[in-house]
């Protein structure tokens, strides 16, 4: 009987977490309305469709290089002024230094968000809303709320440290002064 099988949630069969992370980060940064967010999502879908990438993103998700392309071409300097990848090219930085850099960047400053790549327990893109010494709090399309630090690593997953944070695939986004400077 079908009642023995739980229903799929919206997005349960696609790999659009990367697009949702972009939309959710932009929403945090600009406090976008539902209508503005829908326009951005539509822009993303049209961009991917014109490039012949929509089915790939739906089925396989987005990789780092493609994330940069979408951030540059679709989001652009009007929605997000600054995109930094401070850990790009740094192989496996230790968790403490990476964690501190994320705390320092967010530090309660408005109009900032971090898109975080995850592997291990989740193969996922998400948005960090807040980070403390003990946990990362997420604004996430899959309704993941929190990643306890004691369960995180920047190297290999273990039975306890099952959330692999990907520093080289972490984007520090801001739009602090509202001007069009680009990235």
C-alpha positions in Angstrom: 0.0 0.0 0.0 1.3 3.5 -0.8 0.9 4.7 2.8 4.0 2.7 3.7 6.1 4.9 1.4 6.6 8.5 2.5 5.7 11.2 -0.1 8.6 13.0 -1.8 9.1 16.6 -0.7 9.4 19.4 -3.2 12.9 19.1 -4.7 13.3 15.6 -3.5 14.0 14.3 -7.0 16.1 17.1 -8.3 19.6 18.5 -7.6 18.8 22.2 -7.5 20.2 22.9 -4.0 22.9 25.0 -5.7 20.4 27.3 -7.3 18.4 27.4 -4.1 21.5 28.4 -2.2 22.1 31.3 -4.6 18.5 32.4 -4.2 18.5 32.0 -0.4 21.8 33.9 -0.1 20.5 36.7 -2.2 17.4 36.9 -0.1 19.4 37.2 3.1 21.6 39.9 1.6 18.9 42.0 0.0 15.9 41.0 2.1 14.2 40.3 -1.2 10.4 39.9 -1.4 8.8 36.7 -2.6 8.1 38.3 -6.0 11.7 39.5 -6.3 12.9 36.0 -5.4 10.7 34.4 -8.0 12.1 36.8 -10.6 15.6 35.7 -9.7 14.7 32.0 -9.8 13.1 32.5 -13.2 16.2 34.4 -14.4 18.4 31.5 -13.2 16.2 28.9 -15.0 16.1 30.9 -18.2 19.9 31.4 -18.1 20.5 27.6 -17.6 18.0 26.8 -20.4 19.7 29.1 -22.9 23.1 27.6 -22.1 21.7 24.0 -22.4 22.5 23.4 -18.8 19.1 23.0 -17.2 18.7 19.3 -17.5 22.3 18.8 -16.2 21.6 21.0 -13.2 18.3 19.3 -12.5 19.8 15.8 -12.6 23.5 16.3 -11.5 23.6 19.5 -9.6 26.1 22.3 -9.9 29.9 22.2 -9.5 32.2 25.0 -8.3 33.1 26.4 -11.8 29.4 26.5 -12.8 28.5 28.2 -9.5 31.0 31.0 -10.3 29.5 31.4 -13.8 26.0 31.7 -12.4 27.0 34.1 -9.7 28.8 36.3 -12.2 26.3 36.2 -15.1 23.0 36.0 -13.4 23.3 37.5 -10.0 25.7 40.2 -11.0 26.8 43.3 -9.3 23.3 44.7 -8.9 22.2 41.9 -6.5 25.4 41.0 -4.8 28.4 43.3 -4.9 31.1 41.0 -3.6 31.8 37.3 -4.0 35.0 36.1 -2.3 36.4 32.6 -2.2 39.1 33.1 0.4 39.9 29.4 0.7 40.2 28.7 -3.0 43.3 26.7 -3.7 44.0 25.9 -0.1 44.0 22.1 0.3 42.2 21.0 3.4 42.7 23.9 5.8 42.0 22.9 9.4 38.5 23.2 10.7 39.4 25.8 13.4 40.9 28.4 10.9 38.1 27.8 8.4 35.4 28.1 11.1 37.0 31.4 12.5 37.1 32.9 9.0 33.4 32.3 8.6 32.6 33.7 12.0 34.7 36.8 11.3 33.1 37.3 8.0 29.5 37.1 9.3 30.1 38.6 12.7 26.6 39.9 12.9 27.2 42.3 10.0 24.0 42.6 7.9 23.8 42.0 4.2 26.2 39.1 4.3 25.8 35.4 3.7 28.0 32.4 3.0 27.2 29.7 0.5 28.8 26.5 1.8 29.6 23.3 -0.1 29.1 20.1 1.8 30.0 16.4 1.3 29.9 13.3 3.5 26.5 12.9 5.1 25.1 15.5 2.7 26.3 16.2 -0.8 24.7 19.6 -0.8 25.0 23.4 -1.2 23.5 25.5 1.6 23.6 29.0 3.1 25.0 29.9 6.5 22.7 32.3 8.3 24.7 32.4 11.5 27.7 30.7 13.1 28.7 30.3 16.7 31.7 28.6 18.3 29.6 25.4 18.5 27.2 25.3 15.5 26.5 26.5 12.0 22.8 27.6 11.6 21.5 27.2 8.1 19.0 28.9 5.8 18.5 25.8 3.8 16.4 24.5 0.9 16.3 21.0 2.4 15.3 22.3 5.8 18.6 21.3 7.4 18.7 23.7 10.4 22.1 23.2 12.1 25.5 21.6 11.8 27.1 21.0 15.2 30.9 21.7 15.0 31.6 18.4 16.7 30.2 16.6 13.7 32.1 18.7 11.1 35.5 18.3 9.4 37.4 19.8 6.5 39.1 16.5 5.5 37.6 13.0 5.6 34.3 11.9 7.1 34.3 9.6 10.1 31.5 7.9 12.0 31.3 11.1 14.2 32.5 13.8 11.9 30.2 13.1 9.1 29.8 16.6 7.6 32.7 17.5 5.4 32.8 21.3 4.9 34.4 22.3 1.6 36.4 25.5 2.1 37.5 25.8 -1.5 33.8 25.7 -2.5 32.6 28.3 0.0 31.5 31.7 -1.2 31.5 34.8 1.1 28.8 37.1 -0.3 28.0 40.7 0.6 26.2 43.8 -0.5 27.0 46.2 2.2 26.9 49.7 0.6 24.3 49.2 -2.1 26.5 50.5 -5.0 27.2 48.6 -8.2 30.9 47.7 -7.8 31.0 44.2 -9.3 33.1 41.3 -8.2 
